[in-house]
Amino acid sequence: MLDMGFLPDVRYIISKLPERRQTLLFSATIPETIERFAATILHDPVRLRIAPVRETTELIEHSVFFVPQKQKDATIGQFAEEPGQSPGRWFLPAPSTEPTA
């Protein structure tokens, strides 16, 4: 969120804090700009980095199924009940209400 415009607010808040304090910064990814900012507010920082066993993209299966509107409920039910099916996210766009030419 720091790279989304909150950085000036965070800098202001930090300026009001005591010089002697404990600061913890957690992030799955740290862009270079945030890393530079963190270096200005952290004293003697320790970085913990945990490497994934596999790349995230290897763990995710993407599929697209075009299903008529009337069959969507039944189709999603079939997928959810498949043996060995892991929890996932299902995106079901609403039917377009735009008139077609």
N, C-alpha and C positions, 0 to 999 in steps of 0.2 A: 504494500500500500504506500510505502514511502515514495516509490517511483510514479505514483498516481496523483501527486500534488500535495501530499501531506507533509512533505519534508520541511517546508518553512514553519509549519505549526510545531512539528517535533523539535526543530532547532530552538524555537521560542521556549517551549516547555523545558528543554534541557538547560537553557540559559538561566532558568529560575531555580534549578535544583542545586543542592550543595555540591561542592567540588568533590568531596569524599562520599562516594555512593557505590552501590552495586548495580551494574547494568547488564541485563541479559538480552541477547538478540537471537531470535530463532527464525530460521528461514530454510525452505527447501532449496531455493536457489537465491544467490546473491549477485545481482548485477554489479558491474564494476563501479558504477556511480555510488551505489549503496555501500559497497565495500570501502570506498574512499571516505564516505561520510562516517561509517562505523569507526574507522581508524582515528577520526578526530574526537570521538566521544568515549572510546574504550581505552582503558589503561591496562597494559599487560594482558591482552586478550588471549583466550584459549579457544582454538577452533577444533570442533569435533566433526569429522566427515565420515559418513557411513555410505559405503558404496553399495548399490543394489546388486543382488545376486545375478539378475538379468536385467537387460534394458526393459523399461516399462512397455515399450511398443511390442516387445516379444510376448508380453503377458496378456495383451489385449487383442481380442478377436473382433474385427469390425465386419458387419454384414448389413446388407440392404435388401429388404423384401418389399416389393410393391404389391399391396393387398387392397382389394376393393373395400370401400368404406364399411359396407355391411358385414364384412368378414373379419374386421380388425380385432374385435373383442375375442372371438373364438381363436384366432391365430395367436394372439399374445398369450392366451391361456394355454395353448398347446406348447409353446416355447417354454413357458414358466414351469410346466409340469414334466418336461423331458428329464429322464434319469441323468444324474450327473451335471445338470445345468447349474452353473454357479450364479450367484446374484449378479445382476447387471443393471444397466440403465437402458430404458426403452424410450425412444423418441417417436411419438406419434403425432405428426403435424395435423392440425385441424383442417378439415376440407376448406378449400378456397371458396369464398362467397363472391369473388369477383366474376362478373359476367364474362363469358368467353366470346370471342368474335367469330 
